[in-house]
Amino acid sequence: MRLALPDTFDVLLLQGEAQRFDDQDVPRDAADAFAATFGRDPRTEDRPCLYICVAPKTVRAWRGEAELRGRVIMRDGAWLD
């Protein structure tokens, strides 16, 4: 799975293994961390929510097209210097 966050200028590209969880089946520690970070808990809301947990293997980050070269900061699950 690949995720590109947040927009086309300031990009974080994650590539790795993903798992999906419905709001009632998500592991408690992951749901608690989400709630603490974002100030809302989808498990308590009336509408359904889908959690996606990604274990990154490769991470690229850049700010604008000029920084595309050399932006791999994680490879095979290990952070690069």
N, C-alpha and C positions, 0 to 999 in steps of 0.2 A: 504494500500500500504506500502511496505517496500523499503527503499533505503539504500544501503551500500556504503559509500564513504570513502576515495578515492581508497584504495587498501586493500590487505589482511593483512597488517602488522599494519597500523595506521588507525583504523576503526572508523567510525561514522555511527551508524545504527539508522535510523529514521523510526518510525512506526506511521502512522496516516492517516488522510483523505487527498486525493489528488484530484486536479482538473487539467485538461489539457486545454491549450489554444493555438490556432494557433497564429502565430506572429501578425496577424492583429486584433485578438480578445482579446488579453491579456489586463488586466487592466493597464491603463497608469502608475500608481505609481509602479507597479511591473516591467514593462518593463523599466521604467526610472531607477529604482534601479539596475536592471541587467546591463544596459548600463553603469551606473556610476561605478559599481563594476568591470566589466570585460573589459571595454574600447571598446566595440563594441555593435552595436544596430542591432539585427537581423531584426527589422522592416524595415530597409533601405536596406537590402541585396536582391539580386536577387533570392536566393534559399529559400525554405520554412524552417521554424523553429517551433519547438514545445516547449512551455513553460509548465513546470509541477510545480504547487504550492502545497506544502505539509504543512498542519497544523499538527505539530507533537503532538502525544499523549504520546509516549514513546521514549526516546532517550538513547542509550547506546553508550559508547565510550571506546576504549581500544587501547593499543599499544602492540601488540604481545599477544600470547596465555597465557602468565603468568598472564595477567591482566583481564582475562575473568570474574572472580567471582566479584560480587558487582559493576558492571559497569553501572547499570541503574542510569541515572542522571535526568530523567524526567519520571513521571508516571501520567497518566490521565490528561495530559496537564499542570501539575504543576512541576516546578523545585524542586528537592530534595536537602536538605542540605548536 
